[in-house]
């Protein structure tokens, strides 16, 4: 990442140094996941759509610990692998909106809340800013070479209410808490970076 662009990383010290953690990353561009993987202070295991695991990229992604997920079904294998990462004290990366979009955390899916409540792992909000500006150069949709991309890590927080409940209502409430935290972090990150 540092060879192709100019990442500016802010708040990486907020990622817990050990134990399970979930990085909740906004997603407006293809480079967001690789950028976070490249600059995070700990190895990150992202849930990545199965369509990305084609050709030589498939064995590469598997080899660096990324998790293939079928977004069309409740992928039990991917869910189990993600929970195993957290149970082993690792870092799970999730795009809580489920796919690329505006990257504003406006429409969250319940997967992040499920993993956070089920594992008890803290959620670390991550804002990637500048990855979708001035698209162009060689590959359509990638930021220009050597352009600045800001990655801002926020304060970890617990998504659950402390009751340990895993009901649909508890997950819906956790999703609301998560959305509020992520939206607030994104606003702060935009103010901090001027983007």
Residue pairs with C-beta under 8 A, 6 or more apart in sequence:
1 7
1 34
1 35
1 38
1 39
1 149
2 38
4 145
4 146
5 31
5 35
5 143
5 145
5 146
5 147
5 148
5 149
6 146
6 147
6 148
6 149
7 35
7 38
7 39
7 148
7 149
7 150
7 151
8 148
8 149
8 150
8 151
8 193
9 39
9 151
9 153
10 150
10 151
10 152
10 153
10 189
10 192
10 193
11 152
11 153
11 154
12 39
12 40
12 41
12 153
13 41
13 153
14 124
14 153
14 154
14 155
14 156
15 21
15 23
15 40
15 41
15 42
15 91
15 124
15 153
15 156
16 122
16 124
16 156
17 41
17 42
18 89
19 89
19 121
20 85
20 86
20 87
20 88
20 89
20 90
20 91
20 92
20 119
20 120
20 121
20 122
21 42
21 91
21 92
21 121
21 122
21 123
21 124
21 156
22 86
22 91
22 92
22 93
22 94
22 112
22 115
22 116
22 119
22 121
22 122
22 123
22 124
23 36
23 40
23 44
23 91
23 92
23 93
23 94
23 124
23 126
23 153
24 94
24 96
24 112
24 123
24 124
24 125
24 126
24 178
24 182
25 32
25 33
25 36
25 93
25 94
25 95
25 96
25 126
25 127
25 128
26 32
26 95
26 97
26 103
26 104
26 105
26 126
26 127
26 128
26 182
26 186
27 33
27 95
27 97
27 99
27 100
27 101
27 103
27 128
28 100
28 101
28 102
28 103
28 128
28 131
28 132
29 100
29 103
29 128
29 131
29 132
29 141
29 143
30 100
30 141
30 142
31 131
31 142
31 143
31 149
32 95
32 100
32 103
32 128
32 131
33 46
33 48
33 93
33 95
35 128
35 131
35 149
35 151
36 44
36 46
36 93
36 126
36 128
36 151
37 44
37 46
37 64
37 93
39 151
40 91
42 90
42 91
43 65
43 90
43 91
44 91
44 92
44 93
45 65
45 66
45 67
45 82
45 85
45 90
45 91
45 92
45 93
46 66
46 67
46 92
46 93
46 94
46 95
47 67
47 69
47 78
47 82
47 92
47 93
47 94
47 95
47 111
48 61
48 66
48 67
48 68
48 69
49 68
49 69
49 71
49 99
50 68
50 69
50 70
50 71
52 58
52 61
52 68
53 61
53 62
53 68
61 68
62 68
67 78
67 81
67 82
67 85
68 78
69 75
69 78
70 78
71 98
71 99
82 92
82 115
83 115
83 118
83 119
85 91
85 92
86 92
86 115
86 119
86 121
87 119
92 115
92 121
94 111
94 112
94 115
96 105
96 108
96 109
96 111
96 112
96 178
96 182
97 103
97 105
97 106
97 107
97 108
97 109
98 109
98 111
101 107
103 128
103 132
104 183
104 186
105 179
105 182
105 183
105 186
108 175
108 178
108 179
108 182
110 171
110 172
110 175
112 123
112 159
112 175
112 178
113 159
113 171
113 172
113 174
113 175
113 178
114 171
115 121
116 122
116 123
116 158
116 159
116 160
116 174
116 178
117 159
117 160
117 165
117 166
117 170
117 171
117 174
118 166
120 158
120 160
122 156
122 157
122 158
123 156
123 157
123 158
123 159
123 178
123 181
124 153
124 154
124 155
124 156
125 153
125 154
125 155
125 157
125 181
125 182
125 185
125 186
126 151
126 152
126 153
126 154
127 150
127 151
127 152
127 154
127 185
127 186
127 189
127 190
128 149
128 150
128 151
129 149
129 150
129 151
129 152
129 189
129 190
129 193
129 195
130 143
130 147
130 148
130 149
130 150
130 193
130 195
131 143
131 149
132 143
133 143
133 147
133 195
134 143
134 144
134 147
135 141
135 142
135 143
136 142
136 144
137 143
137 144
137 145
143 149
150 189
150 193
150 195
152 185
152 188
152 189
152 192
152 193
154 181
154 185
154 188
154 189
155 185
157 181
159 174
159 177
159 178
160 170
160 174
161 170
161 173
161 174
161 177
163 170
189 195
